[in-house]
Amino acid sequence: MDLNVNDVDPKLAEAAFSQLLEDNKLISIATLDVEGLPYSNTAFFARVPGRPALVIFTEPEKNHSRNIEARPNFSATVFDSTQMGSPLRGLQLVGTARRLGGADAQAAYLAYSGRFEWLADTTDDYSDVERKFNSRFYEFLIVNARIYDETRFAAEQIVDATFESE
């Protein structure tokens, strides 16, 4: 995963990015419908190993799922909502999303069920998720990230990061 940043060591920025994703399990995702009206959804997520991408599973009939099909751009935040005062930590993300199928959906299932044991305990593969939960896996490929981590960077310092395209 190639991360381009200004003003800080890229390895430090990548460590902060990775740790923030590891420490948090919820993502707040903003999408736009076909008319350009915003919609926000909160979901549990897992990270795709070795890529600047996150996955969720959700029903394809939900507003955010339909929005992704119509307009794949998204923005999102990942942070601990219980933090009060310093040190503050969080991510602001921008990228494109897509519904997964086949081998990509199975890879998403493995990442997600690896993070959330209850899914591994109740399903065998991504087709079980589709059947039992009427849900599909969606990937959120991150293009830009704003990293806010006062435990690694200066107080109130925001690190802007861009991921190299695949």
MARGUKE-983002 format. One record per residue (C-alpha): residue number from 1; residue in three letters; z, x, y. Coordinates in pm, whole numbers, always signed. Each point is the difference from the previous one (the first is absolute). Example, Ala and Ser with C-alpha at 12.3 -4.5 7.8 and 13.67 -1.06 7.14 Angstrom:
// residues 2
<node n="1" res="ALA" zz="+780" xx="+1230" yy="-450"/>
<node n="2" res="SER" zz="-66" xx="+137" yy="+344"/>
This chain:
// residues 166
<node n="1" res="MET" zz="+0" xx="+0" yy="+0"/>
<node n="2" res="ASP" zz="-114" xx="+162" yy="+326"/>
<node n="3" res="LEU" zz="+209" xx="-90" yy="+303"/>
<node n="4" res="ASN" zz="-99" xx="+105" yy="+352"/>
<node n="5" res="VAL" zz="+279" xx="+2" yy="+259"/>
<node n="6" res="ASN" zz="+62" xx="+137" yy="+346"/>
<node n="7" res="ASP" zz="+308" xx="+193" yy="+117"/>
<node n="8" res="VAL" zz="+179" xx="+36" yy="-338"/>
<node n="9" res="ASP" zz="-44" xx="+177" yy="-332"/>
<node n="10" res="PRO" zz="-221" xx="-225" yy="-221"/>
<node n="11" res="LYS" zz="+228" xx="+64" yy="-301"/>
<node n="12" res="LEU" zz="+299" xx="-124" yy="+198"/>
<node n="13" res="ALA" zz="-193" xx="-311" yy="+109"/>
<node n="14" res="GLU" zz="-114" xx="-67" yy="-357"/>
<node n="15" res="ALA" zz="+358" xx="+41" yy="-125"/>
<node n="16" res="ALA" zz="+126" xx="-249" yy="+259"/>
<node n="17" res="PHE" zz="-282" xx="-244" yy="-85"/>
<node n="18" res="SER" zz="+69" xx="+24" yy="-374"/>
<node n="19" res="GLN" zz="+377" xx="-31" yy="+37"/>
<node n="20" res="LEU" zz="-29" xx="-308" yy="+222"/>
<node n="21" res="LEU" zz="-218" xx="-168" yy="-262"/>
<node n="22" res="GLU" zz="+240" xx="+99" yy="-276"/>
<node n="23" res="ASP" zz="+308" xx="-122" yy="+189"/>
<node n="24" res="ASN" zz="-141" xx="-343" yy="+85"/>
<node n="25" res="LYS" zz="-141" xx="-275" yy="-220"/>
<node n="26" res="LEU" zz="-117" xx="-260" yy="+250"/>
<node n="27" res="ILE" zz="-306" xx="+8" yy="+221"/>
<node n="28" res="SER" zz="-84" xx="-236" yy="+283"/>
<node n="29" res="ILE" zz="-377" xx="-48" yy="+5"/>
<node n="30" res="ALA" zz="-207" xx="-146" yy="+284"/>
<node n="31" res="THR" zz="-348" xx="-138" yy="-68"/>
<node n="32" res="LEU" zz="-252" xx="-208" yy="+194"/>
<node n="33" res="ASP" zz="-162" xx="-320" yy="-117"/>
<node n="34" res="VAL" zz="-372" xx="-81" yy="+39"/>
<node n="35" res="GLU" zz="+64" xx="-128" yy="+353"/>
<node n="36" res="GLY" zz="+192" xx="+314" yy="+96"/>
<node n="37" res="LEU" zz="+345" xx="-164" yy="-6"/>
<node n="38" res="PRO" zz="+280" xx="+232" yy="-116"/>
<node n="39" res="TYR" zz="+210" xx="-59" yy="-307"/>
<node n="40" res="SER" zz="+301" xx="+198" yy="-123"/>
<node n="41" res="ASN" zz="+136" xx="+30" yy="-352"/>
<node n="42" res="THR" zz="+281" xx="+200" yy="-157"/>
<node n="43" res="ALA" zz="-46" xx="+132" yy="-355"/>
<node n="44" res="PHE" zz="+140" xx="+250" yy="-245"/>
<node n="45" res="PHE" zz="-226" xx="+302" yy="-41"/>
<node n="46" res="ALA" zz="-60" xx="+307" yy="-211"/>
<node n="47" res="ARG" zz="-175" xx="+321" yy="+94"/>
<node n="48" res="VAL" zz="-319" xx="+109" yy="-172"/>
<node n="49" res="PRO" zz="+64" xx="+356" yy="-125"/>
<node n="50" res="GLY" zz="-201" xx="+270" yy="+177"/>
<node n="51" res="ARG" zz="-164" xx="-235" yy="+249"/>
<node n="52" res="PRO" zz="+90" xx="-143" yy="+340"/>
<node n="53" res="ALA" zz="+11" xx="-348" yy="-149"/>
<node n="54" res="LEU" zz="+254" xx="-271" yy="-81"/>
<node n="55" res="VAL" zz="-33" xx="-297" yy="-236"/>
<node n="56" res="ILE" zz="+149" xx="-347" yy="-10"/>
<node n="57" res="PHE" zz="-63" xx="-297" yy="-223"/>
<node n="58" res="THR" zz="-34" xx="-349" yy="+135"/>
<node n="59" res="GLU" zz="-181" xx="-329" yy="-57"/>
<node n="60" res="PRO" zz="-365" xx="+4" yy="+116"/>
<node n="61" res="GLU" zz="+46" xx="-340" yy="+169"/>
<node n="62" res="LYS" zz="+262" xx="+127" yy="+246"/>
<node n="63" res="ASN" zz="-97" xx="+42" yy="+366"/>
<node n="64" res="HIS" zz="+25" xx="+379" yy="-3"/>
<node n="65" res="SER" zz="-213" xx="+22" yy="-316"/>
<node n="66" res="ARG" zz="-271" xx="-220" yy="+148"/>
<node n="67" res="ASN" zz="+17" xx="+201" yy="+323"/>
<node n="68" res="ILE" zz="-54" xx="+326" yy="-191"/>
<node n="69" res="GLU" zz="-309" xx="-148" yy="-167"/>
<node n="70" res="ALA" zz="-139" xx="-106" yy="+341"/>
<node n="71" res="ARG" zz="+114" xx="+298" yy="+210"/>
<node n="72" res="PRO" zz="+132" xx="+300" yy="-192"/>
<node n="73" res="ASN" zz="+170" xx="+174" yy="+294"/>
<node n="74" res="PHE" zz="+379" xx="-7" yy="+10"/>
<node n="75" res="SER" zz="+297" xx="+145" yy="+181"/>
<node n="76" res="ALA" zz="+344" xx="+30" yy="-154"/>
<node n="77" res="THR" zz="+352" xx="+130" yy="+48"/>
<node n="78" res="VAL" zz="+241" xx="+154" yy="-248"/>
<node n="79" res="PHE" zz="+361" xx="+53" yy="+108"/>
<node n="80" res="ASP" zz="+361" xx="-70" yy="-90"/>
<node n="81" res="SER" zz="+92" xx="-313" yy="+193"/>
<node n="82" res="THR" zz="+372" xx="+79" yy="-27"/>
<node n="83" res="GLN" zz="-17" xx="+320" yy="+208"/>
<node n="84" res="MET" zz="+183" xx="-22" yy="+330"/>
<node n="85" res="GLY" zz="-26" xx="+288" yy="+247"/>
<node n="86" res="SER" zz="-86" xx="+357" yy="-82"/>
<node n="87" res="PRO" zz="-138" xx="+141" yy="-213"/>
<node n="88" res="LEU" zz="-293" xx="-243" yy="-4"/>
<node n="89" res="ARG" zz="-271" xx="+14" yy="-265"/>
<node n="90" res="GLY" zz="-314" xx="-201" yy="-67"/>
<node n="91" res="LEU" zz="-376" xx="-16" yy="-45"/>
<node n="92" res="GLN" zz="-274" xx="-188" yy="+182"/>
<node n="93" res="LEU" zz="-317" xx="-14" yy="-209"/>
<node n="94" res="VAL" zz="-365" xx="-94" yy="+60"/>
<node n="95" res="GLY" zz="-279" xx="-19" yy="-255"/>
<node n="96" res="THR" zz="-213" xx="-218" yy="-224"/>
<node n="97" res="ALA" zz="+101" xx="-218" yy="-292"/>
<node n="98" res="ARG" zz="-180" xx="-132" yy="-306"/>
<node n="99" res="ARG" zz="+65" xx="-203" yy="-311"/>
<node n="100" res="LEU" zz="-1" xx="+211" yy="-315"/>
<node n="101" res="GLY" zz="-145" xx="-68" yy="-343"/>
<node n="102" res="GLY" zz="-51" xx="+182" yy="-329"/>
<node n="103" res="ALA" zz="+116" xx="+362" yy="-20"/>
<node n="104" res="ASP" zz="+113" xx="-1" yy="+366"/>
<node n="105" res="ALA" zz="+220" xx="-306" yy="-65"/>
<node n="106" res="GLN" zz="+147" xx="+168" yy="-309"/>
<node n="107" res="ALA" zz="+80" xx="+314" yy="+203"/>
<node n="108" res="ALA" zz="+168" xx="-223" yy="+261"/>
<node n="109" res="TYR" zz="+195" xx="-174" yy="-277"/>
<node n="110" res="LEU" zz="+125" xx="+335" yy="-131"/>
<node n="111" res="ALA" zz="+111" xx="+111" yy="+348"/>
<node n="112" res="TYR" zz="+170" xx="-334" yy="+74"/>
<node n="113" res="SER" zz="+167" xx="-46" yy="-339"/>
<node n="114" res="GLY" zz="+118" xx="+362" yy="+21"/>
<node n="115" res="ARG" zz="+185" xx="-83" yy="+320"/>
<node n="116" res="PHE" zz="+115" xx="-350" yy="-91"/>
<node n="117" res="GLU" zz="+136" xx="+2" yy="-353"/>
<node n="118" res="TRP" zz="+17" xx="-379" yy="-23"/>
<node n="119" res="LEU" zz="-382" xx="-14" yy="+2"/>
<node n="120" res="ALA" zz="-27" xx="+247" yy="-287"/>
<node n="121" res="ASP" zz="+262" xx="-204" yy="-188"/>
<node n="122" res="THR" zz="-195" xx="-327" yy="+36"/>
<node n="123" res="THR" zz="-366" xx="+111" yy="-20"/>
<node n="124" res="ASP" zz="-220" xx="+241" yy="-196"/>
<node n="125" res="ASP" zz="-287" xx="+59" yy="+242"/>
<node n="126" res="TYR" zz="-169" xx="-132" yy="+312"/>
<node n="127" res="SER" zz="-159" xx="-292" yy="-187"/>
<node n="128" res="ASP" zz="+352" xx="-123" yy="-84"/>
<node n="129" res="VAL" zz="+80" xx="+3" yy="+373"/>
<node n="130" res="GLU" zz="-312" xx="-205" yy="+66"/>
<node n="131" res="ARG" zz="+83" xx="-247" yy="-275"/>
<node n="132" res="LYS" zz="+380" xx="-32" yy="+37"/>
<node n="133" res="PHE" zz="+24" xx="+15" yy="+379"/>
<node n="134" res="ASN" zz="-349" xx="-119" yy="+102"/>
<node n="135" res="SER" zz="-8" xx="+317" yy="+210"/>
<node n="136" res="ARG" zz="-235" xx="+291" yy="+65"/>
<node n="137" res="PHE" zz="+61" xx="+356" yy="+108"/>
<node n="138" res="TYR" zz="-106" xx="+104" yy="+349"/>
<node n="139" res="GLU" zz="-33" xx="+355" yy="+126"/>
<node n="140" res="PHE" zz="+76" xx="+102" yy="+357"/>
<node n="141" res="LEU" zz="-182" xx="+325" yy="+75"/>
<node n="142" res="ILE" zz="+172" xx="+170" yy="+294"/>
<node n="143" res="VAL" zz="-226" xx="+163" yy="+259"/>
<node n="144" res="ASN" zz="+254" xx="+63" yy="+277"/>
<node n="145" res="ALA" zz="+377" xx="+18" yy="-1"/>
<node n="146" res="ARG" zz="+263" xx="+36" yy="+270"/>
<node n="147" res="ILE" zz="+301" xx="+175" yy="-151"/>
<node n="148" res="TYR" zz="+338" xx="-44" yy="+165"/>
<node n="149" res="ASP" zz="+273" xx="+203" yy="-167"/>
<node n="150" res="GLU" zz="+283" xx="+133" yy="+214"/>
<node n="151" res="THR" zz="+149" xx="+174" yy="-305"/>
<node n="152" res="ARG" zz="-304" xx="+233" yy="-9"/>
<node n="153" res="PHE" zz="-145" xx="-8" yy="+351"/>
<node n="154" res="ALA" zz="+144" xx="-7" yy="+350"/>
<node n="155" res="ALA" zz="+170" xx="-314" yy="+131"/>
<node n="156" res="GLU" zz="-257" xx="-264" yy="+91"/>
<node n="157" res="GLN" zz="-288" xx="+223" yy="-117"/>
<node n="158" res="ILE" zz="-289" xx="-191" yy="-156"/>
<node n="159" res="VAL" zz="-239" xx="+198" yy="-217"/>
<node n="160" res="ASP" zz="-352" xx="-138" yy="-14"/>
<node n="161" res="ALA" zz="-175" xx="+72" yy="-330"/>
<node n="162" res="THR" zz="-353" xx="-57" yy="-125"/>
<node n="163" res="PHE" zz="-94" xx="+10" yy="-366"/>
<node n="164" res="GLU" zz="-328" xx="+155" yy="-104"/>
<node n="165" res="SER" zz="-240" xx="-257" yy="-146"/>
<node n="166" res="GLU" zz="-65" xx="+17" yy="-369"/>
